[in-house]
Amino acid sequence: MKRIFLAAATIFLSASMAFAQEQQPASHPKVLPMFGQVAKTDAQQKADEKFLTSCDKSFESRTEASNFFMDRGWEYLNEGQVDTAVYRFNLAWLLNPDNYNTYWAFGLVENSRGNSKEAIGMLERALEYQPNNSLLLSDMGSAYLQQYLSDKKKKNLKQATTFLDRSLKADQNNAFAMSSLSQVYFHNKKYAEAWDYLHRGRDLNIMSLDYNFLSDLMTRMPDPKGIFRIETEAAEAAN
């Protein structure tokens, strides 16, 4: 096991050094989901084969290797190193195209980059493997919500509602689904319902609270519970 771990670390370090040395521009296939979905050159294909062969010698299976690189990708993503994270996700995908987590990760990255249409496409692939995954469904709902904010088409808001409802059906305690539903109700001008879902999500997980959205909601309707107040109102109350 130690030998396998050391070998895996060597592969990981080699990949990291190669990535750093090349200093990929943002448009380079290595930092785009599924390597940009473009045809590879002969040299690139040979490099892929060499990488896969090395992994075959170091891991018990490509599934295990794929999961290893997914974990490293999440670590980089949590550190804010998005491009490096995407490269790791690409390696995980190369090792196992049936690893639904790769498509999930690609979807989250694309949504964070403002590419909601691309995000929806990636999340659809993930849902083919995990159709009842509550968190995945809520991320799809969030992607449709972002798409609505971009094009203001009601059909996207309806799609967001559909996926968020499915998410809560799969897990009634999904705080992030509730947070996104709060925003859906807000855009439908149903502010009382928006507050209800915001509070329910916050009570379950404070991390689900979007403070920018909270500010917008407070300008349309005061918090019925009186927990959140606009600064000027809070100052007047203090005096």
N, C-alpha and C positions, 0 to 999 in steps of 0.2 A: 504493500500500500504506500509506504514511504517513497519507493522508487517511482510509482505512478504519479504521486503528488509532485515530486521533484521534476519529473519529465513534463508534467502539465504546466508547472511554473515556468519551465524553460521555454515551452511553446508560447505561453502567454507573454513572457518577457520579450521574446523575439518579435512577436506581433506588435507589441507596444513600441519597441524601438523602431521598427520599420515604419509604423504610423507616424511617430514623432519626427523621424528623419525626413520624411517626405513632406511634412507640413501641408496637409491636404487643404485646398481651398474649399469653401462651403459648398460649391457645386460639384465637387469630385464624387464619383460613384461610391467611393469607400464610406462617405459620410451621408449617403442617401439610402433610404430603406431598400433592401434587396439589391444593393449595389446599383441603384438607379434604374434597375430593370432594363439594362442595355446589354447588347451583345458584347462578350469579352474577347479580347485579342488572344492569340495563341499563347503569348507569354503569360497573360493573366490566368488562362486556363491551366497552364503548367504550374503556376504558383499555387493555384487552388488545389491541384492534385498533390503537390508536395505537402501542403498544409494538412490535407485530409489523411495522407499516409502517416504523417507524424502523429496525428491524433489517434489513428488506429493503433499505433504502437504504445501509446501512453494511457489510453482509457480502455475500459472493458467494452464500451460500445460508443457509437456516435451519439446516441441519446444522452449518455452520461456527459460526453464532451460538450454537446450542445447546451446542456443545463449549466455546465461549468462556465461557459462564456456568457450565458444569460445572466448569471449571478454577478459576473464582473461588470457587465453592461449596466445592471441596475445600480451597482455601487458608483460607477462614473456618473450616471444620470442624477443620482441623489446629491452628488458633489457639484452638479451644474456643468459637467463636462459633456455636453450633449453630443458633439461630433465623435468624440472618443467612444461614448456609449453606443452610438449607432454602429460604429465599426464592429464593436463586440457583438451586437445583436446580429449584424450581418454574418459574422463568423458562425454564430449559433444557428442561424437559418441555413447557411451553407452545409453545416453538419447534419441538420435534420429539418427539412422543409415542412415536416408535419408537426413541428413544435409550435403549438398555437400561441405560446407566449411571445414568440418573435413577432407575429403579426399584431398582437396586442401592444407590444412595446413600440412598434413602428407607428401604430395608430396614435398612441399618446404623444410621440415625438412630433408627428405631422400636425396634430391639433395644437400643440404648444407653439409650433412655427407658424400658425395661422392658416395651415393648409387643411381646412376641415373636410373638403371633398375627398382628398387623398386619405385622410384619417378614417373617414367612413368606410372607404374601400378596404383598408387594412383591417379594421375592426370587424367588418363583415366576414372576412376570411377566418378570423379568430372564432367568431360565433358559429362557424360551420363545425368546429370541433367542440365548442362549449356553449350550446344554445341557451342553457339555463343558468349561466354564471351571472349572479347578481351584479357584481362589480363591473364585469365586462359589459353587461347591458346598460349600466348607468353611465359608463364611459361613452358608449355609443349614443346614449341620450344627450350627453354633454356635447358630443361632436355635432349632432344635429342642431343643438341650441346655438353653437358657435356659427354654424352655417346660416341659421336664421338671422343672427346678428349681422352677418355679412351681406345677405341678399334680401332680407325682410320678407321672404316668401312664407306665407302661413303654412304651407304644406310641410316645411321643415320643422316648424313649431309643433305641428301635429305628430310628426314622426318622433320628435323628441319626447313628447308625452307618451306615445305608445311604448317606446323602449324603457322609459323611466317607470311606467306602470308595471311592465313585465319584470323589471328589476326588483321592485318592491313586492311583487307577487312571489318571486324567488326567495327574497329575504326582506321581511317587513322592517328590519332594523338597519337597513342600508342608509346611513346618514347622508352619504354623498348623492344618492338618488333623491332624497328629500330636499337637499340643498338646491339641486338642479330643478326639481319640480317647483320650488319656490320661485325661481327665476321665470319658469314657464308661465306660472300664474301672474307674475308681475307684468310680463309682456302681453298677457291677455286682459290686463287692467283689473284683475281680481286680487286686490291688495290684501284683503283680510285672509284669503287662502294662502297668499304668499307668506304672510307673517306666520301663519300656522305651521307651514312646512319648514320655514326657517328655524323656528323655535324647536320643532321636533327633531330636526337634524342636529342642531346645536346641542340639545340635551343628550343625544346619543354619542356625538363626537364633535368636540369643539373645533377640530381641524377641518370640518366640513364648512365652516363659516367663511363666506367670501365678504370681506370688509368693504370692498369697493361696491359690491351689489347692495350691501347693507345700507350704505350711505344713500344710494339711489332710492331704495325702498322708503327710507325715513322721510325723504323729501315729498313722497307721494301720500304717505299715511303714517301717522305716529304709531309707535309700537303699542299695540293694545295691552301688552303686559307691563309696559313702562320700564322695561329693562334697558332698552337702548333709547337714547335721546340725543337730539342735535345739540352741539356744544353750546349754542347761545341759550337754548332752553335750560340746559343743565346749569349754566352760570346764573341765570335768573332765579332758578329754584334755590341755589346755594345762598343767594343774597336775601 
